[in-house]
Amino acid sequence: IPQLKELISQFNLDADLSITTHRGHAIQLARQAVKDGCKVVAAAGGDGTANEVINGLLQARGESWNPYQSAATENYPALGVISIGRGNDFAHGVGAPLELETAVKTLLNGKRRAIDLGLVKGGVIPQGRYFGNCVGMGFDAMATIQVMRMPRLGGFLSFFLAVLKTILIYYKGPKVQLDFNNQQLNLDALMVSVMNGQRLGGGFWLAPFGRPDDYVFDVCIAKQVGRLEILRLLPMFMKGTQGRHPAIGNVQTTEIKITALSGGLPAHMDGEIISENDQYLEIQLLPHQL
């Protein structure tokens, strides 16, 4: 915080710094910033903070806007990102700098790009919530739960250790039905990751060729494999070469529905748990909404 204040003063950035105090607070702060006439609202934190600011910005638009029509040309406030979180995967996906001074300079220079968002409904959010980077079901959600229980060791290291622990306690996922692109697929799924960005956990490349502005999700589908095979897959995900493995499939879509045929759906959204044992998730792409 002192560094941020110093940089804001050093570059004469016309900005106010607000500190979050509880879960959901950044949503409230972002909505109020829009009412106050701010042109840019910057999320200083990690993926969870960025997610809350995204939701605050879109909620502030009210009921008159169409979430399925590009908002890139509208005079809506822009989202800024200052990467001081654990994983910073959303920031990486949109090309936001990781170095603090460079991030503040980027806000000052006002360089912008239009990005897609996602909307997920189900679990503890039946009314729906917007996301910037991903919704993950199965193994990566269970690893995310383990990360939350661990001390802060850095993004990638925390997630890597959580993955190793998850292999021991969660190696058999639910049987699911996937509905997308007028197709239906039933499978025993280790993991289904709906990516608007490229990576998770600071270094696992679930969608190495994904882009947040290409009007489509990249979905990584991992069939059930044993513990030893999961270990063999880890270095592939770290390099983004997992598509060569016969248990891994990749599809592109703008909408996908995930239904549990047996078991429940552990799921996260931008690193926040939205389901532990629910039965249904519906995910839609919203083109160029920020």
C-alpha positions in Angstrom: 0.0 0.0 0.0 2.8 2.5 0.8 4.4 1.7 -2.6 1.1 2.2 -4.4 0.5 5.5 -2.7 4.1 6.7 -3.5 3.7 5.7 -7.2 0.3 7.4 -7.5 1.9 10.6 -6.1 5.1 10.2 -8.2 3.1 10.0 -11.5 0.4 12.5 -10.5 -2.2 9.9 -11.1 -5.7 11.3 -10.3 -6.7 8.3 -8.2 -8.2 7.3 -4.9 -7.1 4.2 -3.1 -9.8 2.2 -1.4 -9.0 -0.8 0.9 -11.2 -3.9 0.9 -12.2 -5.2 4.3 -14.3 -8.3 3.5 -15.4 -10.7 0.8 -17.6 -8.9 -1.8 -16.4 -5.5 -0.7 -14.6 -4.8 -4.0 -18.0 -5.3 -5.8 -19.5 -2.5 -3.7 -16.5 -0.3 -4.1 -16.5 -0.7 -7.9 -20.2 0.0 -8.1 -19.7 3.2 -6.1 -16.8 4.3 -8.2 -19.0 4.1 -11.3 -21.6 6.2 -9.5 -18.9 8.7 -8.6 -17.9 9.1 -12.3 -14.6 7.2 -12.3 -13.5 6.4 -15.9 -11.2 3.6 -14.8 -11.5 1.2 -11.8 -8.3 -0.7 -11.1 -8.3 -4.0 -9.2 -5.1 -4.2 -7.1 -4.9 -7.8 -6.0 -5.2 -11.2 -7.6 -7.8 -13.1 -9.6 -10.4 -12.9 -6.8 -10.1 -9.1 -6.5 -10.3 -8.7 -10.3 -13.4 -10.9 -10.4 -15.2 -8.7 -7.8 -14.3 -5.5 -9.6 -15.6 -7.0 -12.9 -18.9 -7.9 -11.2 -19.2 -4.4 -9.7 -18.6 -2.7 -13.0 -21.2 -4.8 -14.8 -23.7 -4.6 -12.0 -23.4 -0.8 -12.1 -24.8 -0.8 -15.7 -28.2 -1.6 -14.5 -30.9 -3.5 -16.3 -31.0 -1.5 -19.5 -27.8 -2.9 -21.1 -27.7 -6.0 -23.3 -25.0 -8.4 -22.0 -24.9 -10.3 -25.4 -24.1 -7.2 -27.4 -20.5 -5.8 -27.5 -20.0 -3.0 -25.1 -16.6 -2.0 -26.5 -17.8 1.1 -28.1 -20.0 2.2 -25.2 -18.8 4.8 -22.7 -18.5 2.4 -19.8 -15.7 2.6 -17.2 -12.7 0.5 -18.0 -11.1 -2.1 -15.8 -7.4 -1.7 -14.7 -5.3 -4.4 -13.2 -2.4 -4.1 -10.7 -1.0 -7.6 -10.1 -0.2 -8.1 -6.4 -2.1 -11.4 -5.9 -1.0 -15.0 -5.7 -1.7 -16.3 -9.2 -2.4 -13.2 -11.3 -3.7 -15.5 -14.1 -6.4 -13.1 -15.3 -3.8 -10.3 -15.5 -1.5 -12.5 -17.6 -4.3 -13.4 -19.9 -5.2 -9.8 -20.7 -1.6 -8.7 -20.9 -1.5 -6.6 -17.8 2.1 -6.0 -16.5 3.2 -7.8 -13.4 5.7 -5.1 -12.2 4.1 -2.5 -9.9 5.6 0.7 -11.4 4.9 -0.5 -15.0 1.3 -1.3 -14.0 0.7 2.3 -12.6 2.3 3.7 -15.8 -0.1 1.6 -17.9 -3.0 3.2 -16.0 -1.6 6.6 -16.7 -1.1 5.9 -20.4 -4.6 4.7 -20.8 -3.9 1.8 -23.2 -7.1 -0.2 -23.6 -8.4 -3.4 -25.2 -11.8 -4.9 -25.4 -12.2 -8.3 -23.7 -14.8 -11.1 -23.5 -16.3 -12.1 -20.2 -18.1 -15.2 -19.0 -21.3 -15.7 -17.0 -21.8 -18.8 -14.9 -25.0 -19.9 -13.2 -25.4 -22.7 -10.7 -24.0 -23.9 -7.4 -24.1 -21.2 -4.8 -24.8 -18.5 -7.5 -28.0 -19.6 -9.3 -28.6 -16.0 -10.2 -25.2 -15.9 -12.1 -21.9 -14.3 -11.7 -19.4 -12.8 -14.3 -15.8 -14.1 -14.6 -12.7 -13.0 -16.5 -10.4 -16.0 -16.6 -12.1 -19.4 -16.1 -14.6 -21.8 -14.6 -13.1 -25.1 -13.6 -14.9 -28.3 -12.5 -13.3 -31.3 -10.9 -9.6 -31.7 -10.1 -8.6 -28.0 -10.5 -11.5 -26.9 -8.2 -10.3 -29.4 -5.5 -6.7 -28.1 -5.9 -8.1 -24.6 -5.4 -9.7 -25.6 -2.2 -6.4 -27.0 -1.0 -4.6 -23.8 -2.0 -7.0 -21.8 0.3 -6.0 -24.0 3.2 -2.2 -23.5 2.7 0.1 -20.6 3.7 1.0 -18.1 1.0 4.0 -19.6 -0.7 3.7 -17.8 -4.0 1.2 -18.5 -6.7 2.7 -21.4 -8.7 4.4 -23.1 -5.7 1.2 -23.0 -3.7 -0.8 -24.4 -6.5 1.8 -27.1 -7.4 1.9 -28.4 -3.8 -1.9 -28.3 -3.7 -2.0 -30.3 -6.9 0.2 -33.0 -5.4 -2.0 -33.1 -2.3 -5.1 -33.3 -4.4 -3.8 -36.3 -6.3 -3.8 -38.2 -3.0 -7.3 -37.2 -1.9 -9.2 -36.6 -5.2 -8.3 -38.7 -8.1 -11.7 -39.9 -9.3 -14.0 -37.3 -10.6 -17.8 -37.4 -11.3 -19.6 -38.8 -14.4 -20.8 -35.8 -16.2 -22.9 -34.8 -19.2 -21.5 -31.9 -21.4 -23.8 -30.0 -23.7 -22.1 -27.7 -26.2 -22.2 -26.8 -29.9 -25.4 -28.9 -30.4 -23.5 -32.0 -29.1 -23.8 -34.1 -26.0 -20.9 -35.9 -24.4 -21.0 -38.2 -21.4 -17.8 -39.2 -19.6 -16.0 -39.8 -16.4 -14.3 -36.5 -16.0 -11.2 -35.8 -14.1 -11.5 -32.1 -15.0 -13.4 -29.7 -17.3 -11.9 -26.2 -17.5 -13.8 -23.5 -19.4 -11.1 -20.9 -20.2 -11.4 -17.3 -21.2 -7.7 -16.8 -20.4 -4.8 -19.1 -20.8 -3.6 -20.5 -17.5 -4.3 -21.4 -13.9 -2.2 -21.5 -10.7 0.4 -19.2 -12.1 1.9 -21.7 -14.5 -0.5 -24.5 -15.7 -1.4 -23.7 -19.3 -4.9 -25.2 -19.8 -5.5 -23.1 -22.9 -2.1 -22.1 -24.2 -3.6 -20.6 -27.4 -6.6 -19.0 -25.8 -7.3 -15.2 -26.0 -9.7 -13.1 -23.9 -10.9 -11.2 -27.0 -11.5 -14.0 -29.6 -15.3 -14.4 -28.9 -15.0 -18.0 -27.8 -14.1 -20.2 -24.8 -11.3 -22.8 -25.0 -12.5 -25.8 -23.0 -10.0 -28.4 -21.7 -11.7 -31.7 -21.0 -9.7 -34.4 -19.1 -11.0 -37.9 -19.0 -10.6 -39.9 -15.8 -7.1 -41.3 -15.4 -5.2 -42.9 -12.5 -2.9 -41.1 -10.0 0.3 -42.1 -11.8 -1.1 -40.8 -15.1 -2.0 -37.5 -13.4 1.6 -37.1 -12.4 2.7 -37.8 -16.0 0.3 -35.1 -17.1 1.6 -32.4 -14.8 4.7 -31.4 -16.8 2.6 -31.4 -20.0 0.2 -28.9 -18.4 3.2 -26.8 -17.3 4.3 -26.7 -20.9 0.9 -26.5 -22.5 1.5 -29.7 -24.5 -1.3 -31.8 -22.8 -3.3 -31.9 -26.0 -1.0 -34.7 -27.2 -2.3 -37.0 -24.5 -5.2 -39.3 -25.5 -7.2 -38.5 -22.3 -7.2 -34.7 -23.0 -9.6 -33.0 -25.4 -10.0 -29.4 -26.4 -13.1 -27.7 -27.8 -14.1 -24.2 -28.5 -17.6 -22.9 -27.7 -19.6 -19.9 -26.6 -21.9 -21.9 -24.2 -21.6 -25.1 -22.2 -23.8 -26.9 -19.7 -22.3 -29.4 -17.2 -24.6 -31.8 -15.5 -23.5 -34.4 -12.9 -24.8 -37.9 -13.7 -23.2 -39.3 -10.6 -21.5 -37.6 -7.8 -21.3 -33.8 -7.4 -19.6 -30.9 -9.2 -16.7 -29.3 -7.3 -16.2 -26.1 -9.2 -14.4 -22.7 -8.9 -14.7 -19.5 -10.8 -11.5 -17.3 -11.0 -10.2 -19.2 -8.0 -13.4 -18.8 -5.9 -15.3 -21.9 -5.0 -18.9 -21.8 -6.4 -19.9 -25.5 -6.0 -18.8 -28.4 -3.9 -21.5 -31.0 -4.5 -24.0 -29.4 -6.8 -25.5 -31.0 -9.9 -25.5 -28.4 -12.7 -23.6 -25.4 -14.1 -24.4 -23.3 -17.2 -21.7 -21.1 -18.7 -22.1 -18.5 -21.4 -19.7 -16.1 -23.2 -20.4 -12.4 -23.3 -18.4 -10.9 -26.2 -16.3 -7.8 -25.6 -18.0 -6.6 -22.4 -15.1 -4.7 -20.9 
